[in-house]
């Protein structure tokens, strides 16, 4: 309601489904919040002071799996039990804690594993060293115990990508997930010793059963290896760290070929280290160490000095060497399995090695070949730029910027390179099953395409021809825009329509007492070579000297801070259709207004014309909508007498 208007005394909601229910709300005079369920097929809103207004909502899938997923999503979106005590992903303390946990996990998978296997299980007798690493183990145990309970206060993301901050749901999710693993990893060693002693009936300190107790003592220390299971959390930690600290340098490192190859190499070496510790542990668990591979292995040319006489580091090197030869299928034959336990472990190692080695090698080959294909593609495009520059006598700086743009966009271009005519023939000519044809539209771009108002012009989504969104999906290309970036401006050639996936875009103009005036954004001066940074709204600008790189100079946007929004386009909407239908040039300027940027799907003018020929019923609707939208845009522009920021303008429009 606008300011000064009287609020209705009551609002009644009626479910039009067979399970009809009525809900009465008594809103305050300032605002009213109404939550609608996903289940009803139609909801009627009745006011005591206004006629009935019917809002038709398409019913969701009736399958049990879909209803269960929707129910979980609804609960996660509405349940905020004790959310004030929950630390979300953006929390600084949580980010620092996760980094510390990541450090201890890396220590657990490398040094701690070596110390447990090659020192505490060292043969022929154990090493008892109390040094700095032992104190690190104590600190790690304390940190893991704290982390065991701290995870009850950390939010998580559900299947829909929504961050859940309800302590009730967090506890339920944590207890079903990593809680058992973390609990085992935090179990103190003295509790396990007491449990084993109670079960076996022998005390580990009893001198009468030294031999038996020594075997039990080795078994008791095995639960310490359970801390390795916590390494599964590394995936979550790395994901959180990279999401919260996304920088251009990190993005470049993730895409660099040598970094990706090095990651696979490090992964291979860590798996070899893990199995090398297991190979030595297999020998340490034998009652007679002289019958194991450690005793059979000699370290001198005469074959008289056994590996048993060497220290932990030498024994680790030989174990690592043996596992690596098994992984790479070299098999020199200087080391082999003899006992039943060794044979079983080597068979397991060969199976793991065949899988891991094949995956890593294929991944490295894929990285190398993919980069080579991209390099060839970029080289070919750069040749076209050089030919165009020679024909048009283009200056060197413009050529450099064009080459930088091609190199920056090559990855996206290659990901969209496929034979669209063949795919179109597959959709239209082949006998696609009706069940599959009806399922595909709702899966395109996670369902965003079929819900866009450019496609959903019918009252019932089932009335939409299923091949329309499929053919439209073949024609579209995804585009991303940053905050304040101009999508198009007045006098540009109208060559495509924009379907909004995320973010907010707006028609902008210069306010005047007689209404808004469509203008173009001003081109920044090239002499000062500085970047203008917008802060605290479009009126407040500040500049700082900065020597630009080629990419930064290419991405400098025209100044549009004198233009203000008068029409918004959000997710599910579209813009730019009127000029495409009329032909010629753009009559307005559109800018991305979202602070986090926006994403769109672009449809070329030729593809729109092709769709209008194949679906004439949609052609008439699109023509009618384009005329109506242009008339509405001009009416809104005439009301632009005072410039407002996006938030203020949105609040006024909502009111």
VOBA-261215 format. One line per field, with one value per residue (C-alpha): residue in three letters; x negated, y, z negated. Coordinates in pm, whole numbers, always signed. Example, Ala and Ser with C-alpha at 12.3 -4.5 7.8 and 13.67 -1.06 7.14 Angstrom:
// residues 2
res (Ala,Ser)
x (-1230,-1367)
y (-450,-106)
z (-780,-714)
***
This chain:
// residues 655
res (Unk,Unk,Unk,Unk,Unk,Unk,Unk,Unk,Unk,Unk,Unk,Unk,Unk,Unk,Unk,Unk,Unk,Unk,Unk,Unk,Unk,Unk,Unk,Unk,Unk,Unk,Unk,Unk,Unk,Unk,Unk,Unk,Unk,Unk,Unk,Unk,Unk,Unk,Unk,Unk,Unk,Unk,Unk,Unk,Unk,Unk,Unk,Unk,Unk,Unk,Unk,Unk,Unk,Unk,Unk,Unk,Unk,Unk,Unk,Unk,Unk,Unk,Unk,Unk,Unk,Unk,Unk,Unk,Unk,Unk,Unk,Unk,Unk,Unk,Unk,Unk,Unk,Unk,Unk,Unk,Unk,Unk,Unk,Unk,Unk,Unk,Unk,Unk,Unk,Unk,Unk,Unk,Unk,Unk,Unk,Unk,Unk,Unk,Unk,Unk,Unk,Unk,Unk,Unk,Unk,Unk,Unk,Unk,Unk,Unk,Unk,Unk,Unk,Unk,Unk,Unk,Unk,Unk,Unk,Unk,Unk,Unk,Unk,Unk,Unk,Unk,Unk,Unk,Unk,Unk,Unk,Unk,Unk,Unk,Unk,Unk,Unk,Unk,Unk,Unk,Unk,Unk,Unk,Unk,Unk,Unk,Unk,Unk,Unk,Unk,Unk,Unk,Unk,Unk,Unk,Unk,Unk,Unk,Unk,Unk,Unk,Unk,Unk,Unk,Unk,Unk,Unk,Unk,Unk,Unk,Unk,Unk,Unk,Unk,Unk,Unk,Unk,Unk,Unk,Unk,Unk,Unk,Unk,Unk,Unk,Unk,Unk,Unk,Unk,Unk,Unk,Unk,Unk,Unk,Unk,Unk,Unk,Unk,Unk,Unk,Unk,Unk,Unk,Unk,Unk,Unk,Unk,Unk,Unk,Unk,Unk,Unk,Unk,Unk,Unk,Unk,Unk,Unk,Unk,Unk,Unk,Unk,Unk,Unk,Unk,Unk,Unk,Unk,Unk,Unk,Unk,Unk,Unk,Unk,Unk,Unk,Unk,Unk,Unk,Unk,Unk,Unk,Unk,Unk,Unk,Unk,Unk,Unk,Unk,Unk,Unk,Unk,Unk,Unk,Unk,Unk,Unk,Unk,Unk,Unk,Unk,Unk,Unk,Unk,Unk,Unk,Unk,Unk,Unk,Unk,Unk,Unk,Unk,Unk,Unk,Unk,Unk,Unk,Unk,Unk,Unk,Unk,Unk,Unk,Unk,Unk,Unk,Unk,Unk,Unk,Unk,Unk,Unk,Unk,Unk,Unk,Unk,Unk,Unk,Unk,Unk,Unk,Unk,Unk,Unk,Unk,Unk,Unk,Unk,Unk,Unk,Unk,Unk,Unk,Unk,Unk,Unk,Unk,Unk,Unk,Unk,Unk,Unk,Unk,Unk,Unk,Unk,Unk,Unk,Unk,Unk,Unk,Unk,Unk,Unk,Unk,Unk,Unk,Unk,Unk,Unk,Unk,Unk,Unk,Unk,Unk,Unk,Unk,Unk,Unk,Unk,Unk,Unk,Unk,Unk,Unk,Unk,Unk,Unk,Unk,Unk,Unk,Unk,Unk,Unk,Unk,Unk,Unk,Unk,Unk,Unk,Unk,Unk,Unk,Unk,Unk,Unk,Unk,Unk,Unk,Unk,Unk,Unk,Unk,Unk,Unk,Unk,Unk,Unk,Unk,Unk,Unk,Unk,Unk,Unk,Unk,Unk,Unk,Unk,Unk,Unk,Unk,Unk,Unk,Unk,Unk,Unk,Unk,Unk,Unk,Unk,Unk,Unk,Unk,Unk,Unk,Unk,Unk,Unk,Unk,Unk,Unk,Unk,Unk,Unk,Unk,Unk,Unk,Unk,Unk,Unk,Unk,Unk,Unk,Unk,Unk,Unk,Unk,Unk,Unk,Unk,Unk,Unk,Unk,Unk,Unk,Unk,Unk,Unk,Unk,Unk,Unk,Unk,Unk,Unk,Unk,Unk,Unk,Unk,Unk,Unk,Unk,Unk,Unk,Unk,Unk,Unk,Unk,Unk,Unk,Unk,Unk,Unk,Unk,Unk,Unk,Unk,Unk,Unk,Unk,Unk,Unk,Unk,Unk,Unk,Unk,Unk,Unk,Unk,Unk,Unk,Unk,Unk,Unk,Unk,Unk,Unk,Unk,Unk,Unk,Unk,Unk,Unk,Unk,Unk,Unk,Unk,Unk,Unk,Unk,Unk,Unk,Unk,Unk,Unk,Unk,Unk,Unk,Unk,Unk,Unk,Unk,Unk,Unk,Unk,Unk,Unk,Unk,Unk,Unk,Unk,Unk,Unk,Unk,Unk,Unk,Unk,Unk,Unk,Unk,Unk,Unk,Unk,Unk,Unk,Unk,Unk,Unk,Unk,Unk,Unk,Unk,Unk,Unk,Unk,Unk,Unk,Unk,Unk,Unk,Unk,Unk,Unk,Unk,Unk,Unk,Unk,Unk,Unk,Unk,Unk,Unk,Unk,Unk,Unk,Unk,Unk,Unk,Unk,Unk,Unk,Unk,Unk,Unk,Unk,Unk,Unk,Unk,Unk,Unk,Unk,Unk,Unk,Unk,Unk,Unk,Unk,Unk,Unk,Unk,Unk,Unk,Unk,Unk,Unk,Unk,Unk,Unk,Unk,Unk,Unk,Unk,Unk,Unk,Unk,Unk,Unk,Unk,Unk,Unk,Unk,Unk,Unk,Unk,Unk,Unk,Unk,Unk,Unk,Unk,Unk,Unk,Unk,Unk,Unk,Unk,Unk,Unk,Unk,Unk,Unk,Unk,Unk,Unk,Unk,Unk,Unk,Unk,Unk,Unk,Unk,Unk,Unk,Unk,Unk)
x (+0,-115,-171,+149,+368,+572,+468,+726,+858,+802,+668,+817,+631,+822,+660,+835,+711,+941,+784,+929,+824,+874,+623,+697,+421,+450,+170,+46,+82,-280,-341,-215,-409,-229,-398,-258,-300,-429,-148,+166,+229,+402,+416,+688,+624,+942,+946,+1235,+1197,+1109,+1239,+1088,+747,+648,+285,+232,-73,-167,-165,-494,-569,-357,-636,-736,-1098,-1009,-769,-1030,-1290,-1049,-954,-1319,-1378,-1076,-1186,-1544,-1419,-1182,-1354,-1596,-1609,-1873,-2030,-2189,-2441,-2531,-2850,-2786,-3037,-3118,-3215,-3579,-3645,-3506,-3727,-4038,-3936,-3890,-4236,-4384,-4197,-4328,-4685,-4633,-4470,-4767,-4995,-4783,-4811,-5189,-5408,-5166,-5112,-5487,-5543,-5274,-5382,-5760,-5826,-5556,-5537,-5907,-6064,-6249,-6165,-5973,-6106,-5994,-6084,-5929,-6004,-5824,-5626,-5483,-5360,-5212,-5018,-4879,-4774,-4614,-4411,-4282,-4193,-4009,-3807,-3706,-3623,-3405,-3161,-3221,-3075,-2733,-2752,-2867,-2610,-2604,-2454,-2175,-2106,-1957,-2267,-2085,-2291,-2111,-2147,-1906,-2088,-1829,-1892,-2268,-2282,-2071,-2288,-2614,-2509,-2423,-2749,-3099,-3022,-3106,-3430,-3532,-3440,-3659,-3945,-3915,-3902,-4192,-4442,-4410,-4038,-4113,-4385,-4145,-3880,-4122,-4261,-3911,-3818,-4144,-4170,-4539,-4698,-4943,-5174,-5183,-5536,-5407,-5249,-5505,-5485,-5109,-5087,-5330,-5096,-4797,-4984,-5035,-4668,-4573,-4763,-4582,-4285,-4526,-4525,-4153,-4246,-4330,-3957,-3922,-4107,-3768,-3696,-3974,-3731,-3491,-3768,-3927,-3588,-3512,-3854,-3844,-3486,-3564,-3899,-3839,-4099,-4227,-4559,-4392,-4171,-4479,-4658,-4363,-4361,-4740,-4852,-5161,-4957,-4700,-4973,-5153,-4828,-4792,-5156,-5123,-4806,-4985,-5278,-5043,-4857,-5194,-5298,-4970,-5014,-5386,-5290,-5039,-5305,-5534,-5245,-5170,-5521,-5500,-5185,-5361,-5464,-5803,-5963,-6239,-5985,-5876,-5997,-6185,-6415,-6454,-6547,-6924,-7082,-7443,-7611,-7706,-7349,-7449,-7301,-6928,-6686,-6592,-6914,-6834,-6635,-6276,-6366,-6558,-6272,-6021,-6231,-6238,-5863,-5789,-6011,-5835,-5482,-5584,-5718,-5387,-5187,-5391,-5388,-5769,-5833,-6212,-6173,-6415,-6126,-5828,-5557,-5603,-5361,-4985,-4938,-5190,-5032,-4687,-4817,-5012,-4703,-4505,-4786,-4789,-4414,-4436,-4742,-4578,-4283,-4469,-4756,-4519,-4306,-4604,-4775,-4454,-4392,-4743,-4704,-4367,-4519,-4802,-4585,-4312,-4560,-4716,-4374,-4302,-4642,-4573,-4228,-4370,-4647,-4392,-4178,-4484,-4570,-4224,-4282,-4614,-4454,-4172,-4419,-4626,-4315,-4179,-4518,-4438,-4673,-4898,-4718,-4381,-4537,-4687,-4351,-4177,-4433,-4395,-4018,-4049,-4288,-4062,-3745,-3890,-3785,-3419,-3417,-3562,-3311,-3028,-3178,-2957,-2756,-2426,-2270,-2333,-2180,-1880,-1831,-1855,-1577,-1342,-1400,-1467,-1190,-1258,-1037,-753,-856,-1208,-1080,-855,-1132,-1412,-1265,-1243,-1610,-1753,-1969,-1834,-1478,-1540,-1480,-1132,-1029,-1144,-857,-992,-893,-622,-360,-91,+110,+24,-339,-215,-75,-424,-554,-840,-1059,-1045,-1269,-1493,-1550,-1585,-1849,-2052,-2044,-2129,-2470,-2542,-2682,-2804,-2805,-2967,-2810,-2768,-2856,-2664,-2478,-2387,-2321,-2129,-2222,-2374,-2263,-1979,-2111,-1989,-1738,-1852,-1690,-1783,-1906,-2032,-2093,-1908,-1932,-1772,-1686,-1869,-1830,-1918,-1647,-1498,-1197,-1003,-1097,-1389,-1614,-1776,-2148,-2463,-2737,-3038,-3370,-3644,-3942,-4251,-4507,-4485,-4489,-4316,-4032,-3719,-3571,-3208,-3132,-2815,-2584,-2608,-2658,-2971,-3282,-3649,-3955,-4295,-4592,-4662,-4869,-4641,-4727,-4590,-4297,-4216,-4226,-4001,-3749,-3721,-3351,-3199,-3092,-2720,-2694,-2474,-2214,-1957,-1723,-1358,-1267,-1403,-1452,-1503,-1553,-1287,-1240,-1383,-1464,-1571,-1289,-1121,-1421,-1485,-1126,-1130,-1475,-1736,-1914,-1861,-1646,-1749,-2045,-2051,-2297,-2368,-2266,-2340,-2640,-2739,-2682,-2426,-2394,-2189,-2116,-2145,-1934,-2052,-1810,-1836,-1750,-1446,-1328,-1377,-1174,-898,-874,-860,-619,-385,-156,-450,-544,-214,-248,-608,-514,-227,-440,-720,-482,-327,-666,-793,-485,-532,-901,-823,-560,-809,-1079,-844,-817,-1195,-1226,-1463,-1759,-1754,-1987,-1880,-1776,-1574,-1412,-1324,-1173,-960,-844,-752,-555)
y (+0,+353,+595,+712,+429,+232,-126,-405,-541,-900,-1109,-1450,-1717,-2004,-2315,-2413,-2771,-3052,-3013,-2662,-2460,-2099,-1884,-1542,-1292,-975,-753,-448,-108,-102,-434,-789,-1103,-1395,-1735,-1954,-2330,-2512,-2766,-2575,-2554,-2216,-1965,-1702,-1386,-1215,-870,-723,-398,-521,-782,-1125,-1160,-1505,-1602,-1929,-2124,-2435,-2749,-2928,-3283,-3539,-3791,-3884,-3790,-3444,-3381,-3493,-3263,-2969,-3039,-3039,-2716,-2553,-2661,-2540,-2205,-2141,-2311,-2075,-2241,-2067,-1918,-1639,-1891,-2033,-1927,-1889,-1929,-1557,-1562,-1458,-1685,-1982,-1910,-1888,-2203,-2396,-2288,-2413,-2743,-2772,-2737,-3010,-3237,-3201,-3277,-3582,-3722,-3679,-3641,-3787,-4094,-4141,-4105,-4358,-4623,-4589,-4478,-4622,-4943,-4949,-5295,-5465,-5231,-4908,-4554,-4351,-3992,-3700,-3400,-3108,-3338,-3516,-3184,-3116,-3445,-3332,-2996,-3169,-3395,-3093,-2908,-3211,-3246,-2880,-2916,-3218,-2995,-2675,-2833,-2820,-2440,-2432,-2382,-2606,-2598,-2832,-2998,-2675,-2475,-2290,-2216,-2372,-2185,-2385,-2556,-2832,-2914,-2865,-3115,-3364,-3330,-3351,-3659,-3839,-3736,-3678,-3693,-4065,-4023,-3721,-3897,-4197,-3965,-3786,-4098,-4078,-4361,-4442,-4515,-4763,-4923,-4963,-5113,-5363,-5458,-5517,-5734,-5936,-5969,-5868,-5552,-5383,-5316,-5677,-5819,-6177,-6127,-5911,-6085,-6092,-5732,-5616,-5750,-5592,-5261,-5257,-5321,-5051,-4787,-4870,-4641,-4348,-4410,-4331,-3963,-4010,-4044,-3675,-3601,-3630,-3285,-3140,-3120,-2907,-2689,-2622,-2540,-2294,-2128,-2083,-1954,-1697,-1589,-1591,-1372,-1341,-1491,-1800,-1838,-1817,-2076,-2313,-2280,-2293,-2612,-2666,-2624,-2883,-3128,-3067,-3131,-3470,-3551,-3454,-3661,-3964,-3925,-3890,-4210,-4385,-4249,-4372,-4723,-4725,-4669,-4952,-5178,-5118,-5155,-5494,-5609,-5451,-5648,-5982,-6164,-6253,-5954,-6176,-6332,-6001,-5807,-5565,-5846,-5992,-5657,-5589,-5247,-5331,-5474,-5800,-5863,-5899,-5583,-5609,-5319,-5407,-5241,-4909,-4614,-4511,-4280,-4553,-4797,-4541,-4479,-4852,-4891,-4587,-4725,-5062,-4913,-4677,-4967,-5149,-4838,-4782,-5159,-5161,-5452,-5487,-5805,-5701,-5690,-5924,-6053,-6385,-6416,-6434,-6085,-5936,-6110,-5979,-5625,-5632,-5755,-5467,-5225,-5348,-5292,-4942,-4861,-4971,-4738,-4437,-4451,-4475,-4185,-3957,-4040,-3987,-3659,-3533,-3631,-3454,-3137,-3130,-3200,-2958,-2675,-2753,-2737,-2407,-2273,-2369,-2208,-1885,-1880,-1915,-1634,-1412,-1468,-1339,-1033,-963,-992,-760,-513,-507,-446,-170,-21,-77,+72,-153,-92,-196,-510,-592,-549,-770,-1047,-1022,-1046,-1358,-1526,-1440,-1572,-1874,-2120,-2016,-2020,-2371,-2503,-2391,-2535,-2813,-2886,-2718,-2827,-3190,-3143,-2966,-3254,-3493,-3309,-3253,-3540,-3841,-4023,-3895,-4065,-3850,-3901,-3774,-3487,-3373,-3401,-3213,-2857,-2847,-2950,-2680,-2434,-2584,-2504,-2129,-2123,-2274,-2045,-1731,-1508,-1508,-1877,-1908,-1699,-1961,-1988,-2354,-2463,-2794,-2599,-2483,-2683,-2892,-2837,-2457,-2441,-2711,-2517,-2195,-2357,-2440,-2077,-1903,-1813,-1737,-1398,-1248,-881,-708,-440,-117,-274,-148,-426,-205,+165,+397,+387,+37,-212,-432,-780,-994,-1045,-1092,-1348,-1281,-1582,-1399,-1048,-726,-518,-180,+67,+384,+744,+1098,+1246,+1584,+1790,+1683,+1315,+1087,+1138,+838,+902,+702,+643,+872,+725,+767,+979,+797,+1057,+1019,+637,+588,+376,+535,+343,+389,+393,+463,+495,+634,+998,+934,+870,+866,+800,+665,+652,+305,+181,-54,-384,-478,-670,-390,-130,-348,-390,-18,+65,+388,+633,+599,+748,+1029,+771,+633,+332,+365,+6,-316,-659,-945,-1320,-1476,-1162,-1046,-720,-594,-758,-437,-307,-652,-671,-315,-346,-74,+57,+59,+336,+296,+208,-100,-150,-429,-305,-603,-568,-929,-901,-1074,-1357,-1361,-1579,-1398,-1492,-1357,-1173,-1438,-1711,-1515,-1484,-1858,-1938,-1705,-1896,-2235,-2121,-1860,-1855,-1727,-1476,-1291,-1289,-1165,-883,-779,-795,-594,-308,-319,-327,-31,+170,+77,+173,+515,+575,+482,+700,+998,+957,+980,+1329,+1253,+1019,+734,+449,+93,+16,+332,+293,-71,+23,+294,+61,-211,+35)
z (+0,+70,-212,-377,-238,-484,-547,-513,-838,-737,-455,-388,-189,-36,+102,+425,+412,+288,-57,-90,-390,-495,-678,-827,-886,-1089,-954,-1126,-970,-865,-689,-652,-567,-405,-351,-73,-64,+245,+240,+356,+725,+686,+401,+378,+180,+62,-96,-291,-99,+250,+493,+513,+673,+794,+830,+1009,+899,+1101,+895,+837,+929,+750,+712,+359,+421,+548,+260,+8,+162,+166,-195,-304,-114,-276,-624,-566,-437,-727,-1024,-1201,-1542,-1759,-1447,-1651,-1790,-1447,-1269,-899,-617,-617,-985,-1032,-1329,-1139,-838,-1059,-1248,-924,-809,-1136,-1104,-748,-880,-1139,-881,-648,-941,-1021,-670,-647,-957,-1212,-996,-960,-1334,-1425,-1174,-1170,-1529,-1754,-1547,-1469,-1449,-1604,-1895,-1934,-1950,-2251,-2166,-2352,-2136,-1974,-1746,-2050,-2185,-1844,-1877,-2213,-2070,-1773,-2004,-2196,-1875,-1734,-2057,-2040,-1672,-1751,-1941,-1744,-1431,-1596,-1556,-1191,-916,-610,-260,-163,+172,+311,+216,-64,-376,-674,-1004,-1221,-1508,-1506,-1140,-1178,-1465,-1273,-963,-1161,-1360,-1037,-873,-1007,-1378,-1417,-1222,-1428,-1751,-1668,-1577,-1913,-2131,-2381,-2371,-2743,-2700,-2423,-2637,-2926,-2697,-2541,-2883,-3016,-2717,-2714,-3093,-3088,-3218,-2984,-3274,-3397,-3363,-3357,-3021,-2850,-2513,-2511,-2631,-2365,-2095,-2266,-2295,-1921,-1861,-2111,-1914,-1591,-1673,-1651,-1276,-1276,-1274,-908,-841,-921,-598,-426,-570,-357,-64,-266,-409,-70,+79,-200,-184,+192,+189,-80,+63,+437,+596,+949,+842,+694,+1001,+1222,+1008,+1034,+1413,+1464,+1635,+1422,+1103,+1214,+1314,+983,+792,+957,+887,+521,+495,+636,+396,+98,+187,+223,-119,-272,-136,-223,-586,-553,-398,-696,-941,-785,-880,-1227,-1313,-1261,-1581,-1434,-1257,-1116,-878,-726,-424,-653,-769,-419,-270,-265,-228,-137,+171,-6,-125,-491,-649,-708,-694,-1053,-1171,-1009,-1136,-1059,-770,-584,-637,-506,-193,-109,-176,+41,+317,+317,+333,+613,+821,+771,+870,+1185,+1268,+1294,+1055,+1028,+824,+547,+296,+279,+48,-130,-425,-391,-536,-295,+3,-85,-130,+199,+386,+238,+332,+691,+726,+575,+783,+1108,+1044,+898,+1145,+1442,+1320,+1260,+1588,+1787,+1605,+1682,+2049,+2057,+1907,+2158,+2464,+2356,+2309,+2647,+2813,+2642,+2747,+3109,+3091,+2947,+3208,+3487,+3348,+3305,+3671,+3761,+3542,+3712,+4055,+3950,+3798,+4116,+4326,+4103,+4000,+3634,+3373,+3163,+2832,+2979,+3124,+2785,+2613,+2869,+2821,+2442,+2477,+2693,+2449,+2155,+2323,+2502,+2230,+2244,+2621,+2637,+2384,+2618,+2935,+3061,+3375,+3297,+3625,+3536,+3192,+3344,+3586,+3292,+3110,+3404,+3646,+3426,+3248,+2896,+2634,+2508,+2144,+2216,+2429,+2146,+1886,+2062,+2061,+1681,+1659,+1887,+1693,+1369,+1471,+1513,+1890,+1892,+1604,+1782,+1888,+2245,+2265,+1997,+2176,+2128,+1810,+1768,+1820,+1963,+2262,+2363,+2662,+2520,+2826,+2787,+2475,+2625,+2947,+2750,+2528,+2840,+2950,+2622,+2485,+2121,+2031,+1703,+1608,+1313,+1096,+1291,+1626,+1929,+2111,+2403,+2451,+2677,+3047,+3018,+3283,+3151,+3220,+2930,+2649,+2288,+2054,+1689,+1487,+1178,+1055,+1127,+1443,+1501,+1774,+1676,+1788,+1679,+1456,+1546,+1427,+1734,+1708,+1782,+2083,+2252,+2285,+2345,+2090,+2122,+2229,+1964,+2057,+2171,+2068,+1692,+1720,+1385,+1256,+1110,+818,+714,+343,+145,+441,+792,+682,+475,+684,+598,+810,+732,+968,+1089,+1379,+1568,+1721,+2061,+1911,+1665,+1941,+2154,+1867,+1778,+1811,+1947,+1678,+1613,+1265,+1405,+1513,+1270,+1284,+1373,+1471,+1315,+1471,+1226,+1249,+1470,+1679,+2008,+2187,+2529,+2725,+2845,+3042,+3190,+3314,+3449,+3601,+3604,+3297,+2921,+2779,+2413,+2190,+1964,+1678,+1430,+1085,+857,+629,+698,+1072,+1290,+1538,+1858,+2158,+2492,+2796,+3129,+3357,+3628,+3377,+3257,+3618,+3670,+3357,+3473,+3800,+3628,+3353,+3510,+3206,+2998,+3267,+3223,+2845,+2857,+3096,+2872,+2559,+2719,+2802,+2456,+2283,+2485,+2395,+2028,+2041,+2183,+1914,+1637,+1794,+1792,+1412,+1361,+1217,+928,+935,+683,+596,+667,+308,+270,+610,+539,+202,+363,+638,+387,+177)
***
